[in-house]
Amino acid sequence: MRHATLLRTGLSALLVIGAWTAAGPVSASAAPAPAEPP
């Protein structure tokens, strides 16, 4: 079924985005980058 594959791909993308978001602050402190406004 193609629907199951699409769903699995979407979940994988969400996991990758979540990991990037969690690692974002760490990368920002490691490398000089403009800070987000509070």
Beta strands, then each sheet from edge to edge (+ up, - down):
end
